[in-house]
Amino acid sequence: MKLKHFYIIMAILLCASIYTWADKVKEVQEEYCIIQGEDVNMRMQPHVKARVIGKLGKYEFVYCIGKTEEKDKVGGDEEYWYKIRNCDNKEGWVFGKYIQYIDGTKEPDKYYKEIIYIEIVDRDFCLKGKKNMIYKLAYEQNHYIMDFEKKEKVMLADMYNEMSVGSIVFYKIIDSRLTETIHTMGDQQYFFYKDYIFIYTLKGIDVYNTKKYREKRGEPHFDIPYKYYDCTGFYLYQDILKNYDECKGKELDCDFYSDMEFNPETLEVTVNIRKEKGKLLKQEKYKFKDGNFVKVE
């Protein structure tokens, strides 16, 4: 009998707890959020002692669908709790310290929200089995920039494997409209210099002229405003290795072991040519001048 009474009391306390939290929860317009922290706990209720029902990765994109009316103090931090929904459609609560909240009513967040919608939401990249990591949102040199990665579980050889594709996109307000000007794919870095934007890896450099637009052709988006910058390139295989006699018949090896190091401060490129790991065949230097890379003798 005592045990029965214990369970009844616990059930009453649990219900009271649920209603107490429900009274303190504020429904908000659905906004986009980015997780800021490694293995962040997603909890059943907005309280540090609530049960953990999932983990969220650093930079993971989620929807924010609610928050507490009042801030809570956890350790030395005082923040709201946010109710979130991830791309697997699971809902839970995350402490505000670990949330970057994209406020669609304010600048520059309203433009970031539009870019996230175009690049992720509208393209159905936030569905079950898919995940998106937004590494950077920035406003630089009159451009709105997003560096992100799309991850998806796919079945290969009777096993689930995670495939990922990284991208950097640049948008600018042109004729009062948010307009895409650059859309690249891969693990890359970027650098602004005068009228140019350099996007580079160890295998090549794309140079975009912000004062010149290219002719329209097959594009990653066709249903949004876009005016893509004219682009020239300097590439390891196409411009260097293809014409290097020592790599004849060994093009794949040369391409794999060779690299080009771009120094944004000096606008110089050091090309390291190798056919084998650790064995340097030749080193060449190039410098950006008047819109092109020229060899430094």
URZI-V901928 format. One record per residue. N is the residue number from 1. RES is the residue in three letters. SS is DSSP state (h for helix, s for strand, l for the rest). PSI is psi in whole degrees, -180 to 180 (NA if undefined). OMEGA is omega in whole degrees, 0 to 359 (none if undefined). Layout:
N & RES & SS & PSI & OMEGA
N & RES & SS & PSI & OMEGA
This chain:
1 & MET & l & -43 & 179
2 & LYS & h & -40 & 180
3 & LEU & h & -39 & 179
4 & LYS & h & -43 & 179
5 & HIS & h & -36 & 179
6 & PHE & h & -46 & 180
7 & TYR & h & -37 & 179
8 & ILE & h & -45 & 180
9 & ILE & h & -43 & 180
10 & MET & h & -40 & 179
11 & ALA & h & -41 & 179
12 & ILE & h & -44 & 180
13 & LEU & h & -40 & 179
14 & LEU & h & -46 & 179
15 & CYS & h & -41 & 180
16 & ALA & h & -39 & 179
17 & SER & h & -43 & 181
18 & ILE & h & -46 & 181
19 & TYR & h & -36 & 178
20 & THR & h & -46 & 179
21 & TRP & h & -37 & 180
22 & ALA & h & -37 & 180
23 & ASP & h & -26 & 184
24 & LYS & l & 1 & 183
25 & VAL & s & 135 & 179
26 & LYS & s & 122 & 176
27 & GLU & s & 135 & 180
28 & VAL & s & 161 & 174
29 & GLN & s & 136 & 182
30 & GLU & s & 123 & 178
31 & GLU & s & 169 & 179
32 & TYR & s & 143 & 180
33 & CYS & s & 158 & 179
34 & ILE & s & 130 & 181
35 & ILE & s & 133 & 181
36 & GLN & l & 85 & 180
37 & GLY & l & 155 & 180
38 & GLU & l & 133 & 176
39 & ASP & l & 56 & 182
40 & VAL & s & 135 & 181
41 & ASN & s & 133 & 169
42 & MET & s & 120 & 188
43 & ARG & s & 159 & 182
44 & MET & l & -34 & 180
45 & GLN & l & 163 & 181
46 & PRO & l & 69 & 180
47 & HIS & l & 142 & 185
48 & VAL & l & -20 & 179
49 & LYS & l & 0 & 179
50 & ALA & l & 156 & 184
51 & ARG & l & 136 & 176
52 & VAL & s & 124 & 183
53 & ILE & s & 2 & 178
54 & GLY & s & 170 & 179
55 & LYS & s & 146 & 180
56 & LEU & s & 139 & 182
57 & GLY & l & 158 & 179
58 & LYS & l & 134 & 180
59 & TYR & l & 9 & 181
60 & GLU & s & 135 & 178
61 & PHE & s & 132 & 177
62 & VAL & s & 167 & 173
63 & TYR & s & 136 & 171
64 & CYS & s & 121 & 187
65 & ILE & s & 1 & 178
66 & GLY & s & 166 & 175
67 & LYS & s & 162 & 180
68 & THR & s & 153 & 179
69 & GLU & l & -35 & 184
70 & GLU & l & 157 & 177
71 & LYS & l & 155 & 179
72 & ASP & s & 148 & 179
73 & LYS & s & 121 & 178
74 & VAL & s & 113 & 186
75 & GLY & l & -125 & 178
76 & GLY & l & 7 & 183
77 & ASP & s & 140 & 178
78 & GLU & s & 111 & 186
79 & GLU & s & 166 & 170
80 & TYR & l & 160 & 166
81 & TRP & s & 139 & 180
82 & TYR & s & 134 & 173
83 & LYS & s & 125 & 185
84 & ILE & s & 159 & 172
85 & ARG & s & 125 & 181
86 & ASN & l & -178 & 185
87 & CYS & l & -16 & 174
88 & ASP & l & 7 & 177
89 & ASN & l & 25 & 176
90 & LYS & l & 138 & 183
91 & GLU & s & 148 & 178
92 & GLY & s & -174 & 185
93 & TRP & s & 140 & 179
94 & VAL & s & 136 & 179
95 & PHE & s & 140 & 188
96 & GLY & h & -22 & 178
97 & LYS & h & -27 & 185
98 & TYR & h & 20 & 182
99 & ILE & s & 129 & 165
100 & GLN & s & 110 & 186
101 & TYR & s & 121 & 179
102 & ILE & s & 104 & 183
103 & ASP & l & 103 & 185
104 & GLY & l & -2 & 180
105 & THR & l & -6 & 185
106 & LYS & l & 158 & 174
107 & GLU & l & 147 & 0
108 & PRO & l & 3 & 186
109 & ASP & h & -34 & 183
110 & LYS & h & -30 & 177
111 & TYR & h & -38 & 175
112 & TYR & h & -41 & 179
113 & LYS & h & -42 & 180
114 & GLU & h & -40 & 179
115 & ILE & h & -43 & 178
116 & ILE & h & -41 & 179
117 & TYR & h & -47 & 183
118 & ILE & h & -47 & 190
119 & GLU & h & -25 & 186
120 & ILE & h & -60 & 189
121 & VAL & h & -52 & 184
122 & ASP & l & -21 & 180
123 & ARG & l & 12 & 177
124 & ASP & l & 38 & 177
125 & PHE & l & -5 & 176
126 & CYS & l & 75 & 178
127 & LEU & l & 173 & 181
128 & LYS & l & 131 & 180
129 & GLY & l & -2 & 180
130 & LYS & s & 153 & 180
131 & LYS & s & 147 & 180
132 & ASN & s & 133 & 177
133 & MET & s & 123 & 178
134 & ILE & s & 103 & 187
135 & TYR & s & -27 & 184
136 & LYS & s & 135 & 167
137 & LEU & s & 125 & 185
138 & ALA & s & 153 & 172
139 & TYR & s & 109 & 183
140 & GLU & s & 135 & 175
141 & GLN & l & 45 & 179
142 & ASN & l & 20 & 178
143 & HIS & s & 140 & 171
144 & TYR & s & 123 & 190
145 & ILE & s & 137 & 174
146 & MET & s & 126 & 175
147 & ASP & s & 117 & 186
148 & PHE & s & 169 & 181
149 & GLU & s & 134 & 178
150 & LYS & s & 129 & 180
151 & LYS & s & 142 & 181
152 & GLU & s & 138 & 176
153 & LYS & s & 125 & 180
154 & VAL & s & 152 & 181
155 & MET & s & 118 & 177
156 & LEU & s & 125 & 179
157 & ALA & l & 48 & 177
158 & ASP & l & 21 & 178
159 & MET & s & 147 & 176
160 & TYR & s & 128 & 177
161 & ASN & s & 149 & 180
162 & GLU & s & 120 & 176
163 & MET & s & 142 & 181
164 & SER & s & 148 & 177
165 & VAL & s & 123 & 178
166 & GLY & s & 153 & 180
167 & SER & s & 152 & 168
168 & ILE & s & 129 & 179
169 & VAL & s & 146 & 179
170 & PHE & s & 132 & 176
171 & TYR & s & 155 & 180
172 & LYS & s & 149 & 175
173 & ILE & s & 113 & 178
174 & ILE & s & 126 & 183
175 & ASP & l & 43 & 177
176 & SER & l & 16 & 180
177 & ARG & s & 141 & 175
178 & LEU & s & 119 & 190
179 & THR & s & 132 & 179
180 & GLU & s & 132 & 181
181 & THR & s & -24 & 178
182 & ILE & s & 137 & 174
183 & HIS & s & 108 & 182
184 & THR & s & 162 & 179
185 & MET & s & 144 & 179
186 & GLY & l & 173 & 180
187 & ASP & l & 99 & 189
188 & GLN & l & 166 & 173
189 & GLN & s & 161 & 180
190 & TYR & s & 161 & 183
191 & PHE & s & 132 & 177
192 & PHE & s & 136 & 175
193 & TYR & s & 112 & 181
194 & LYS & l & -119 & 182
195 & ASP & l & 13 & 186
196 & TYR & s & 152 & 169
197 & ILE & s & 121 & 178
198 & PHE & s & 130 & 173
199 & ILE & s & 120 & 194
200 & TYR & s & 155 & 173
201 & THR & l & -173 & 177
202 & LEU & l & -3 & 182
203 & LYS & l & -7 & 181
204 & GLY & s & 167 & 181
205 & ILE & s & 128 & 171
206 & ASP & s & 134 & 180
207 & VAL & s & 115 & 182
208 & TYR & s & 131 & 179
209 & ASN & s & 111 & 185
210 & THR & s & -4 & 179
211 & LYS & s & 3 & 184
212 & LYS & s & 132 & 179
213 & TYR & s & 146 & 180
214 & ARG & l & 166 & 176
215 & GLU & l & 148 & 181
216 & LYS & l & 139 & 176
217 & ARG & l & -161 & 180
218 & GLY & l & 121 & 187
219 & GLU & l & 159 & 177
220 & PRO & l & -26 & 176
221 & HIS & l & 139 & 176
222 & PHE & l & -3 & 184
223 & ASP & l & 20 & 177
224 & ILE & l & 162 & 176
225 & PRO & l & 129 & 176
226 & TYR & s & 145 & 172
227 & LYS & l & 95 & 188
228 & TYR & l & 137 & 180
229 & TYR & s & 149 & 173
230 & ASP & s & 139 & 187
231 & CYS & s & 133 & 169
232 & THR & s & 164 & 184
233 & GLY & s & 162 & 174
234 & PHE & s & 111 & 192
235 & TYR & s & 143 & 185
236 & LEU & h & -54 & 184
237 & TYR & h & -51 & 187
238 & GLN & h & -40 & 186
239 & ASP & h & -16 & 183
240 & ILE & h & -66 & 190
241 & LEU & h & -34 & 182
242 & LYS & h & -31 & 183
243 & ASN & h & 11 & 183
244 & TYR & l & 118 & 187
245 & ASP & h & -38 & 183
246 & GLU & h & -18 & 182
247 & CYS & h & -1 & 179
248 & LYS & l & 125 & 183
249 & GLY & l & -9 & 180
250 & LYS & l & 32 & 185
251 & GLU & h & -42 & 182
252 & LEU & h & -42 & 179
253 & ASP & h & -45 & 180
254 & CYS & h & -43 & 181
255 & ASP & h & -35 & 182
256 & PHE & h & -43 & 187
257 & TYR & h & -15 & 181
258 & SER & l & 162 & 178
259 & ASP & s & 168 & 175
260 & MET & s & 127 & 184
261 & GLU & s & 117 & 181
262 & PHE & s & 129 & 177
263 & ASN & s & 105 & 183
264 & PRO & l & -29 & 183
265 & GLU & l & -37 & 182
266 & THR & l & -9 & 185
267 & LEU & l & 30 & 179
268 & GLU & s & 148 & 177
269 & VAL & s & 128 & 174
270 & THR & s & 118 & 181
271 & VAL & s & 121 & 179
272 & ASN & s & 112 & 184
273 & ILE & s & 126 & 180
274 & ARG & s & 148 & 171
275 & LYS & s & -20 & 179
276 & GLU & s & 158 & 180
277 & LYS & l & 127 & 175
278 & GLY & l & -1 & 182
279 & LYS & s & 103 & 183
280 & LEU & s & 122 & 177
281 & LEU & s & -43 & 185
282 & LYS & s & 150 & 176
283 & GLN & s & 131 & 180
284 & GLU & s & 154 & 178
285 & LYS & s & 142 & 179
286 & TYR & s & 152 & 180
287 & LYS & s & 141 & 180
288 & PHE & s & 127 & 181
289 & LYS & s & 125 & 177
290 & ASP & l & 40 & 175
291 & GLY & l & 3 & 181
292 & ASN & s & 162 & 173
293 & PHE & s & 125 & 181
294 & VAL & s & 146 & 183
295 & LYS & s & 137 & 177
296 & VAL & l & 114 & 182
297 & GLU & l & NA & none
